[in-house]
Amino acid sequence: MVFPAFLFNYNFFEKRGCLKLTSLSDEVTTNEAGHLTIGGVDTLKLVSKYGSPLIAYDVSKIKSQISHFKQAFIDADVPYRVTYASKAFSAVAMYQLVAGEGLGCDVVSGGELVAALKGGMPAKRIEFHGNNKLPIELEMAVDAQIGCIVVDNFQEIAYLDKILKEKDTTISVVVRVAPGIEAETHKYISTGQENSKFGFDVHSGQAKKALKELLDNPRMNVLGVHCHIGSQIFAARGFVMAVDKMVSLLQQWHEEFGFSAKLLNLGGGFGARYVDSDAPSPAEDFVKQIIAEVKEKIAAANLEFPEIWIEPGRSLVAEAGSTLYTVGSRKDVEGVCHFVAVDGGMGDNIRPALYQAKYDAILANKPHALKEQIVTVVGKYCESGDILVKDALLPITHPGDILAVPSTGAYGYTMASNYNRNPRPAVVFCEDGQDKLIIRRETYDDLLSYDLGL
């Protein structure tokens, strides 16, 4: 509903504890002009310079999260690797950033592999995921001699065996297993259960059969095991359960095959905060609980302590990124609906339509102005489901205002499309008051460059 300020002052009631409608806008940083800033850069100046929609990252937030993950391992004095799950945001500049911070990365396609290598990621720090790696992609990985291929199915083993024989070479591999654990997350991003398309199922015996095939192959060096239980996980309970299951499996395999895992990769899925009701555990808490459980279970099983690998993606970049839009049309049907439309939408952020993901919204040109309306922020695409933010609490908006949607740094640009022949947005990195264009905006010529006509 829309309430005139003199009838309903949200800020007045909220400050007095009568109404709990806090939003991420209460935590924004502003400059002397009262404008929202990202990485110390005025968001209105960003839109003036690069246009909108525009995805802007606060690089310091990414670096801070990386530091938190790493420091927990350092404090515990255990062998580890933090690997960036690059499907969250794959860009040459992002690979450059994480490589410079000492991280590895995982890739799930030939395109991501090429981008990672171009971004200076050392090949030995790259792992290749995916449930249907194409033969050509496996060849690329072998030719680059990446750190390891996370083997996902029997067909892949056959492809890889053929490629290694033809090239007369070897490769390191990790066995991905489905441990039968379901995380508290959306069904589309839950991946560790027995009926997942990913990995070798433990209960049916697939995982054991796969391990034997790999151990028997002289061209494949089996480094260890991998599991991934899902995404947007807020508590460590699921990871603790995964540790128990995986160490038990390693104990069985050690007794049966004499296999000693050099690494235990527990995947990613660490949650990020999109709206106020989200409460993900801090990075350090996740890692501390994981390490404690690995130490206890490995000691009880009398196994050699493995290197612990984790794969944060969303948790590194989601909250660091915001999408800036220009407000356009408005539709008000009193007592029914109030829509504020922007110049982007599901083409640059499909998550609300795909996962029913929730976001907040901030008026960048006056983020601390009186919030006196609840509206639905919609995009410009020809779909009724093109909704970015439901029930957004905002000041009164006008055409030309700049609207920011925070926490869009993960799975926004990487899942973007050209639906309705709309160009994908530009992306900028912001840090210490400086901005750097890392992906230019697509043009109409770009959109038509692959069309051959009749």
Secondary structure, DSSP 8 states (H G I E B T S, - for coil): -B--TTT--HHHHHHTTS-----GGGG--B-TTS-BEETTEEHHHHHHHH-SSEEEEEHHHHHHHHHHHHHHHHHHT--EEEEEEGGGS--HHHHHHHHHTT-EEEESSHHHHHHHHHTT--GGGEEE--SS--HHHHHHHHHHT-SEEEE-SHHHHHHHHHHHHHHT--EEEEEEEE-S---SS-GGG---STT-SSSEETTTTHHHHHHHHHHT-TTEEEEEEE----SSB-STHHHHHHHHHHHHHHHHHHHHH----SEEE----B---SSTT-----HHHHHHHHHHHHHHHHHHHT----EEEE--SHHHHTTTEEEEEEEEEEEEETTTEEEEEES--TTT--HHHHH------EETTSTTS---EEEEEE-SSS-TT-EEEEEEEE----TT-EEEEES--SSSGGG---GGG----EEEEEETTEEEEEE----HHHHHTT----
